[in-house]
Amino acid sequence: MNLLKQILKRTVTLLAIGILCVSCSHIQPLATSPWRSIQLPTESNIQDLTFTGNPQHGWVVGSDAAILETNDGGKTWENRKLELDSDKYRFTSISFAGDEGWIVGEPAILLHTKDTGKSWERIALSSKLPGIPATIKALGDKSAEMTTDIGAIYATQDAGRNWKSLVSGAVGVFRTISRSPEGKYIAVSAKGNFYSIWSPGQENWEPHNRNSSRRVSNMGFTNDGRLWMLARGGQLQFSNPATPDAWENEVFPGQKTNTGLLDLAYRTPGEVWVSGGSGDLLVSNDSGKTWLKDEAVEEVPSNLYKILFFSPERGFIIGQRGIILEYKGTPNVASM
């Protein structure tokens, strides 16, 4: 009888410990989601999204030469057709400065508009261009900055007729590349085992080894000029503000998981969002110290690849097969 009591007591203790561990590891959810899922009238994989000088007028681009336009701030979108020699182009980047816009993609293609996209002109690219155009950034009247998929950086000031190389050597095939508002770039190598930084005026990229055994998935710049790093297993790190080459302790916003984190973006100086595979979406209201999970978005059948905020009130997340999320309000605090 005593043996039975001991077994029952031990079982209850183990169950209590198990319940406690589960409750401790469970991240708190948002009470309501501030995101609305939109299925665009296409199943192409969207690569980029932007707006013209008019905040109601925007564009998305993607695979299969997909290009869609909105005139109501992103609530609804319509397909547009460009007169091209093929519909197999994969548009990877689009950018506007006022009425002037640019599109790049693969196979190598560069498009330019001066009238908010009413008409697009194809600009010939040199056969000696190292790599394929990967990103484009509109910088003002006839000016833009373009990168290729091996890290070459070029600038034009005459609407793409001539391009000046800004870096002597390419960085090599990269997984992701990000640009800061000041014109710095950070690129993660294709295998995620190192990253490179380039600042305006430098002749070459500066390579850096990753700081752990985890392969790097994506990197970018914080609002205060530091770096953020997403690595395998759901790991997030920020660079140390006092020592730029050092990193703060790693955190796992959604607990340690095999589901990878894919992108990070700030809505406000203190509110940061992180997205990942299988509808993973998390938010921190204290610059990354604590995290809440948007469980409603888990129902969206898509990986969430790219987060874009154009203002604190206007943001979008790019998913798969024509799925995007639109930001529609300030998130509530966690529900208990």
Secondary structure as UniProt FT lines:
FT   HELIX           2..25
FT   STRAND          29..30
FT   STRAND          35..39
FT   STRAND          46..51
FT   TURN            55..56
FT   STRAND          58..62
FT   TURN            64..65
FT   STRAND          67..70
FT   TURN            73..74
FT   STRAND          78..79
FT   STRAND          90..97
FT   TURN            98..99
FT   STRAND          100..106
FT   TURN            107..108
FT   STRAND          109..113
FT   TURN            116..117
FT   STRAND          121..122
FT   TURN            127..128
FT   STRAND          133..140
FT   TURN            141..142
FT   STRAND          143..148
FT   TURN            149..150
FT   STRAND          153..156
FT   TURN            159..160
FT   STRAND          164..165
FT   STRAND          174..179
FT   TURN            181..182
FT   STRAND          185..189
FT   TURN            190..191
FT   STRAND          194..198
FT   TURN            200..201
FT   STRAND          206..209
FT   STRAND          216..221
FT   TURN            223..224
FT   STRAND          227..231
FT   TURN            232..234
FT   STRAND          235..239
FT   TURN            244..245
FT   TURN            253..254
FT   STRAND          261..266
FT   STRAND          272..276
FT   TURN            278..279
FT   STRAND          281..284
FT   TURN            287..288
FT   STRAND          292..293
FT   HELIX           295..299
FT   STRAND          306..311
FT   TURN            312..313
FT   STRAND          314..318
FT   TURN            321..322
FT   STRAND          323..327
//
